[in-house]
Amino acid sequence: MTAPHLESKPDAAPNAAPTTQQPIEELATPVTSAADAAKPAQPSSPSVEYIIPTAPVDTAPTAAEQLSTWWNHSVPRGARTALTQFLMALVVVLLVLPLSSALGWFGLHNTTPASSNTSNTMTQTTTSMSPSPNAPAHQLYNPAMPPVLQGNVVNVNLTTEETVLSIANGIAYKAWTFNGTVPGPIIHVRQGQTVHFTLTNKDPKMSHSIDFHAAQTAWNLNYQPVAPGGSLSFDWKANFPGAFLYHCGTPPVMEHMANGMYGAIIVDPANGWATQAQEFVLVQSEFYAQRQSDGTYGLSNTKMMQDMPDFVVYNGYANQYGQSPLAVKKGQPVRLYVVNAGPSRFSAFHV
């Protein structure tokens, strides 16, 4: 009997990659000797497949994913925009405005600046209005429309000054005024006219400025504060007819307006009105009063910030047209110009 023929194969290169993927069992088989290789081959055992259990995968969408899908695919784009703007406004009303008031942002504060004539004690509000000693006699504010200024270029001059005025029977108020009255004088121009305006500040304590709601002009040039004793002039054109507000624009604007710095400017149509009428101008506003040590009254910032006016008036004095009614002629048209200076309350004027 001849010896069995042994056939050897050269070893594979150490770094050569296998051409086919080998079963795990074959790769794990230990190296055998030549004697073992001469033994008859044993039948191979069946391959074993191992399955490693894994946790089940939850494919259901989360609540946030469901909300995102509904928002992006079910809600119309216009509705999404409107709802977003509403929520932003709600955040401003509920969070930003109260916070700005508490921290004194944007001129909203509960203390009086050094230039103010009001008391530094703002924690109490006046529940009853005690008469002021030596309150000046009330001068009826004439609501009748003054004649329209004539010429292609018209001159309008306003002077700022502090004036003690009566705002109700026996109540003297240290007002910040245009030309010594609250409201300031009625300005009456015609569409197309050029207004040459001059503001002179006679208040020795603080700066003042102007803001015409009827004008289109560079605010950074013309609506700037005028220092005590100074003046500022500029021109603007009355392009649009209507009833407009003018007021002091020096920060804090709300304080300057609550102290009386406002008035009405009326711009007639270029060709006038088709119907002639008796014309009256009414400016609505509020006073937030606090008694001073000398018996006069000044601004209460606490009442103003809480929207608690002592008086809501027309043309600067409580109930003056109840005592001195507007006189009109029977059968003649009446034209009323109503301007709301605020600074806070809306106007629901009716006859």
Buried (B, 14 or more C-beta within 10 A) or exposed (E): EEEEEEEEEEEEEEEEEEEEEEEEEEEEEEEEEEEEEEEEEEEEEEEEEEEEEEEEEEEEEEEEEEEEEEEEEEEEEEEEEEEEEEEEEEEEEEEBBEEBBEEEEBBBBBEBEEEBBBBEEBEEBBEEBEEBEEBEEBEEBEBEBEEBBEEEEBEBEBBBBBBBBBBBBEBBBBBBBBBBBBBBBBBBBBBBBBBBBBBBBBBEEBBBBBBBEBBEBEEEEBBBBBEBEEEBEBEBBBEEBBBBBBBBBBBBBBBBBBBBBBBBBBBBEEEEEEEEEBBBBBBBBBBBBBBBEEEBBBBBBBBBBBEBBBBBBBBBBBEBBEEEEEEEEEEEEEEBBBBBBBBBBEBEEEE
